[in-house]
Amino acid sequence: MPWSPRAALLRDLVLGVLGTAAFLLDLGADLWAAGQYALSGRYLWAALVLALLVLASVALQLFSWIWLRADPAGLHESQPPRRCLALLHFLQLGYLYRCLQGLRQGLSVWQQEVPSEFDLAYADFLSLDISMLRLFETFLETTPQLTLVLAIMLQSGRAEYYQWVSICTSFLGISWALLDYHRALRTCLPSKPLLSLGSSVIYFLWNLLLLWPRVLAVALFSALFPDYVALHFLGLWLVLLLWIWLQGTDFMPDPVSEWLYRATVATILYFSWFNVSEGHTRGRATIHLAFLLSDSVLLSVTWVTHSTWLPGEIPLQMWLPVGGVCLLLGLALRLIYYRWLHPSCRWEPDRVDGARSLFPLAQGQLPQNRRMTHLARNFFPKAKDQAALPRKGEVNGVL
């Protein structure tokens, strides 16, 4: 049954609260785990957890600050002065500020009997940026943290209670970020097809089922060869970075920050699929899947030939078959989604890509989140017929 406008606004507000709570819960669990490692004398593990937290946080604040500076003049009139915003980002609070700003705008819109078009568009503008930043944080910090915790459990042969808390909160954060990002991309479509419960579940499951075997393979290799996993990551990351550069991405406001985006996407591609350019998406996705699958098989074979090096308290021999079943189920659900549930759209010509051509906001013009619209163009294919043409009165890119 379709949502009423006010019910949809309340749903979005609740989802925003849950997303912010999931971020804080995951952050707290990681800090708790680092503290437990330090108290037990495992200073290297504590340092690795904190290093991942710091690196991901710095990258997140850079993205947030660069986007704020590139946004149209006059869009964020209710924000504090630029110096205050710069201080918040320097103190690593920029992303949390964005979450609170999005919640405040969502609450303001929901409290209005008849919200203005500008307030609705501005609320969507903020929520789309938050979704993108949440996805970056997931693959820069949460997914590597999950891999690290699994490697520590495998290497030590036992699992502490705080490690299980970290694993559960990591899976919660990853699942939330993937589904929220996909939902955000859907809102950028000209025809705005509704995201049904069934398609949400299938999209969520195939991403999670394909991510788990990859994380498991890297964790097993990390437990066996902790001195070489950094070289393995760096080698694959450089190959993926070259691949992204060859695709000619044009997403960030300037060439320097574009390399930050490419480096982040290369990290995402190390674990999962992320489309960065228009064209034959199916071919690129197949190449990436074959590349990751080959690497994961090689890592698993390496573990099998050296499995006696690890403690035997955990039934490790059961993990690879479970990972293989998850991989097959994930591939099946991915085929189902792209065959029957992935929408096509009739994109109208648009000369603005990414954030490089954001102009000052004209009087009466609605906010347009060109960053997410640009990615939606890459993610959703163009329709071959007129069925997906925008309905009369809809404007492409206006959220």
C-alpha positions in Angstrom: 0.0 0.0 0.0 1.6 3.4 -1.0 2.9 5.6 1.8 1.1 8.9 2.4 3.3 12.0 2.1 3.5 12.6 5.9 4.0 8.9 6.6 6.8 8.8 4.1 8.4 11.9 5.7 8.2 10.2 9.1 9.6 7.0 7.7 12.6 8.9 6.3 13.1 10.7 9.6 13.1 7.4 11.5 15.5 5.9 9.1 17.8 8.9 9.5 17.7 8.5 13.3 18.5 4.7 13.0 21.3 5.4 10.5 23.0 7.9 12.9 22.5 5.5 15.8 24.1 2.7 13.8 27.1 4.9 13.1 27.6 5.8 16.7 27.0 2.3 17.9 29.7 1.0 15.4 32.1 3.7 16.5 31.6 2.9 20.1 32.1 -0.8 19.6 35.3 -0.2 17.7 36.7 2.1 20.5 35.6 -0.5 23.1 37.4 -3.2 21.2 40.6 -1.1 20.9 40.5 -0.4 24.6 40.1 -4.1 25.4 43.1 -4.9 23.2 45.2 -2.3 24.9 44.2 -3.4 28.4 45.1 -7.0 27.6 48.6 -5.9 26.3 47.8 -6.4 22.6 49.0 -3.0 21.6 49.5 -3.7 17.9 45.9 -4.8 17.5 44.7 -1.7 19.3 46.9 0.5 17.1 45.5 -1.1 13.9 41.9 -0.6 15.0 42.6 3.1 15.9 44.6 3.6 12.6 41.6 2.4 10.5 39.3 4.7 12.5 41.5 7.7 12.0 42.2 7.1 8.3 38.6 6.6 7.5 37.5 9.6 9.6 40.0 11.9 7.9 38.9 10.8 4.4 35.3 11.3 5.4 35.9 14.9 6.7 37.8 15.8 3.5 34.9 14.6 1.3 32.4 16.5 3.4 34.4 19.7 3.5 35.1 19.6 -0.3 31.5 19.1 -1.1 30.4 21.9 1.2 32.8 24.3 -0.6 31.6 23.1 -4.0 27.8 23.5 -3.2 25.9 26.4 -4.8 26.2 29.7 -3.1 23.3 30.5 -0.9 22.2 26.9 -0.5 23.2 26.4 3.1 22.1 29.7 4.6 21.2 28.2 8.0 24.7 26.7 8.5 27.3 28.2 10.9 30.1 30.4 9.5 32.6 28.7 7.3 35.3 28.9 10.1 33.1 27.0 12.5 32.4 24.3 9.8 36.1 24.1 9.1 36.8 23.6 12.9 34.1 20.9 13.1 35.7 19.0 10.2 39.2 19.4 11.7 37.9 17.9 15.0 36.5 15.0 12.9 32.9 16.0 13.7 31.9 17.1 10.2 30.0 13.9 9.3 28.2 13.8 12.6 27.2 17.4 12.1 25.8 16.5 8.6 23.7 13.7 10.2 22.3 16.1 12.8 21.7 18.8 10.2 19.8 16.2 8.1 17.7 15.1 11.0 16.9 18.7 11.9 15.8 19.5 8.4 13.8 16.3 8.2 12.0 17.1 11.5 11.3 20.6 10.3 9.7 19.3 7.0 7.7 16.7 8.9 6.3 19.3 11.3 5.0 21.5 8.5 1.4 20.8 7.4 2.3 21.6 3.8 6.1 21.6 3.3 7.5 23.9 0.7 9.2 22.4 -2.4 12.5 24.0 -1.4 12.4 22.5 2.1 11.6 19.1 0.7 14.4 19.3 -2.0 16.9 20.6 0.5 16.1 17.7 2.9 16.7 15.3 0.1 19.9 17.1 -0.9 21.3 16.6 2.6 20.2 13.0 3.0 21.8 12.0 -0.4 25.2 13.4 0.7 24.9 11.6 4.0 24.1 8.3 2.2 27.2 8.7 0.0 29.4 9.5 3.0 28.0 6.6 5.0 28.9 4.3 2.1 32.5 5.6 2.0 32.8 5.2 5.8 31.5 1.6 5.5 34.2 0.5 3.1 37.0 2.6 4.5 36.5 1.7 8.1 33.7 -0.8 8.9 34.6 -3.5 6.3 38.4 -3.4 7.1 37.6 -3.5 10.8 35.4 -6.6 10.3 38.2 -8.2 8.3 40.7 -7.4 11.0 38.5 -8.7 13.9 38.0 -12.0 12.0 41.7 -12.3 11.3 42.5 -11.7 15.0 39.9 -14.4 16.0 41.3 -16.9 13.5 44.9 -16.2 14.7 44.2 -16.4 18.4 41.8 -19.4 18.0 39.1 -17.9 20.3 36.5 -15.1 20.3 36.0 -12.6 23.0 32.6 -11.1 23.7 33.6 -7.6 22.6 34.8 -9.1 19.3 31.3 -10.5 18.7 29.8 -7.1 19.4 32.2 -5.5 16.9 31.3 -8.2 14.3 27.5 -7.7 14.8 27.7 -3.9 14.7 30.0 -4.0 11.6 27.5 -6.2 9.7 24.7 -3.9 10.8 26.6 -0.9 9.5 27.5 -2.5 6.2 24.0 -3.7 5.6 22.5 -0.4 6.4 24.9 1.6 4.2 24.4 -0.6 1.2 20.6 -0.5 1.3 20.5 3.2 2.2 22.8 4.1 -0.7 20.7 2.1 -3.2 17.6 3.7 -1.9 19.2 7.1 -2.3 20.2 6.4 -5.9 16.6 5.4 -6.6 15.4 8.9 -5.6 17.5 10.4 -8.3 15.7 8.6 -11.1 13.5 10.7 -13.4 10.6 8.3 -13.1 11.3 7.6 -9.4 10.2 3.9 -9.3 9.3 2.9 -5.8 11.7 0.6 -4.0 9.6 -2.4 -3.0 10.2 -4.5 0.1 11.0 -7.5 -2.1 13.6 -5.8 -4.2 15.1 -4.2 -1.1 15.6 -7.6 0.5 17.1 -9.2 -2.6 19.4 -6.3 -3.2 20.5 -6.3 0.5 21.0 -10.1 0.5 23.1 -10.4 -2.7 25.4 -7.7 -1.6 25.9 -9.2 1.8 26.3 -12.8 0.5 28.9 -11.7 -2.0 30.7 -9.5 0.5 31.0 -12.2 3.2 33.2 -14.7 1.2 35.5 -11.9 0.2 36.0 -10.7 3.7 36.5 -14.3 4.9 39.2 -15.0 2.3 41.1 -11.8 3.1 40.7 -12.5 6.9 42.1 -16.1 6.4 45.1 -14.8 4.5 45.7 -12.1 7.1 45.7 -14.6 9.9 48.3 -16.8 8.1 50.5 -14.0 6.7 49.9 -10.8 8.7 53.2 -9.4 7.3 52.1 -9.8 3.7 48.4 -8.7 3.7 49.4 -5.1 3.4 51.4 -5.9 0.2 48.5 -7.9 -1.1 46.1 -5.0 -0.6 48.5 -2.4 -2.0 49.1 -4.5 -5.1 45.4 -5.0 -5.9 44.5 -1.4 -4.9 47.0 0.0 -7.4 45.6 -2.2 -10.2 42.0 -1.1 -9.3 43.2 2.6 -9.1 44.6 2.3 -12.6 41.4 0.8 -13.9 39.4 3.6 -12.4 41.7 6.2 -13.9 41.4 4.7 -17.3 37.6 5.1 -17.1 38.1 8.8 -16.8 36.0 9.6 -13.7 34.9 13.2 -13.3 33.1 13.4 -10.0 34.9 15.8 -7.7 35.2 19.7 -8.0 38.9 19.7 -8.9 41.5 17.2 -10.3 43.3 16.9 -6.9 40.2 15.9 -5.0 39.3 13.6 -7.9 42.2 11.4 -6.9 40.8 11.1 -3.3 37.6 9.9 -4.9 39.5 7.4 -7.1 41.5 6.1 -4.1 38.3 5.6 -2.1 36.5 3.8 -4.9 39.6 1.5 -5.4 39.2 0.6 -1.7 35.5 -0.2 -2.3 36.3 -2.3 -5.3 38.8 -4.3 -3.3 35.7 -5.7 -1.4 32.7 -5.1 -3.6 31.4 -3.7 -6.9 31.0 0.0 -7.4 30.2 1.6 -10.8 32.0 4.8 -11.7 31.2 5.5 -15.3 28.6 5.1 -18.0 28.7 2.5 -20.7 28.6 -1.3 -20.7 28.2 -1.8 -17.0 27.6 -5.5 -17.3 30.9 -6.1 -18.9 32.8 -4.1 -16.3 30.9 -5.8 -13.5 31.7 -9.3 -14.9 35.4 -8.4 -15.2 35.5 -7.1 -11.6 33.7 -10.2 -10.3 36.0 -12.6 -12.1 39.0 -10.6 -10.8 37.9 -10.7 -7.2 36.8 -14.3 -7.4 40.1 -15.4 -8.8 42.0 -13.5 -6.0 39.7 -14.9 -3.3 40.2 -18.5 -4.6 43.9 -17.9 -4.6 43.8 -16.7 -1.0 41.6 -19.6 0.1 44.0 -22.1 -1.6 46.9 -20.5 0.2 45.0 -21.0 3.5 44.1 -24.6 2.8 47.8 -25.5 2.2 48.9 -23.8 5.4 45.8 -24.4 7.6 47.8 -26.3 10.2 49.4 -23.0 11.3 46.2 -21.8 12.9 44.7 -22.9 16.2 42.1 -25.6 15.9 39.6 -24.5 18.6 37.4 -22.9 15.9 36.0 -25.2 13.2 37.8 -23.4 10.4 37.3 -26.2 7.9 33.6 -25.4 7.9 34.1 -21.7 7.0 35.2 -22.2 3.3 32.2 -24.4 2.4 29.9 -21.9 4.0 31.6 -19.1 2.1 31.2 -21.0 -1.1 27.5 -21.5 -0.5 27.1 -17.8 0.3 28.9 -17.0 -3.0 26.6 -19.1 -5.1 23.5 -17.8 -3.4 24.7 -14.2 -3.8 25.4 -14.7 -7.5 21.9 -16.2 -8.0 20.2 -13.3 -6.2 22.3 -10.8 -8.1 21.2 -12.3 -11.4 17.6 -12.3 -10.3 17.8 -8.6 -9.3 19.5 -7.4 -12.5 17.2 -9.5 -14.6 13.8 -8.5 -13.2 14.2 -5.8 -10.5 16.8 -3.3 -11.8 15.0 -0.3 -13.4 15.8 1.4 -16.6 15.4 5.1 -17.1 15.1 7.6 -19.9 17.8 10.1 -18.9 17.5 13.5 -20.5 20.6 15.3 -21.7 22.5 17.0 -18.8 25.7 18.9 -19.2 26.5 18.8 -15.5 28.5 15.9 -14.2 29.6 15.4 -10.6 30.2 18.6 -8.7 32.5 20.5 -11.1 29.8 22.7 -12.6 27.6 23.7 -9.7 26.5 27.2 -10.2 25.1 29.7 -7.6 21.5 28.9 -6.7 19.1 31.1 -8.7 16.0 32.7 -7.2 13.3 30.0 -7.0 15.5 27.2 -8.2 15.3 23.9 -6.2 18.5 22.3 -4.9 19.8 19.6 -7.2 22.3 17.0 -5.8 24.3 16.6 -9.0 26.8 14.3 -7.3 24.3 11.5 -6.6 22.4 12.1 -9.9 25.7 11.5 -11.7 26.2 8.2 -9.9 22.6 7.2 -10.5 23.2 7.7 -14.3 26.1 5.2 -14.0 24.2 2.7 -11.8 20.9 2.6 -13.7 20.9 1.8 -17.4 19.2 3.9 -20.1 15.8 2.6 -21.2 15.4 1.5 -24.8 11.8 2.6 -25.1 9.6 5.5 -24.0 8.1 3.7 -21.0 10.5 5.3 -18.6 10.2 8.9 -19.8 9.6 11.4 -17.0 6.0 12.3 -16.4 4.8 15.7 -17.2 5.9 18.2 -14.5 8.9 16.2 -13.3 12.4 17.7 -13.8 15.4 15.6 -14.3 17.8 15.8 -11.3 15.5 17.7 -9.1 15.0 15.8 -5.9 
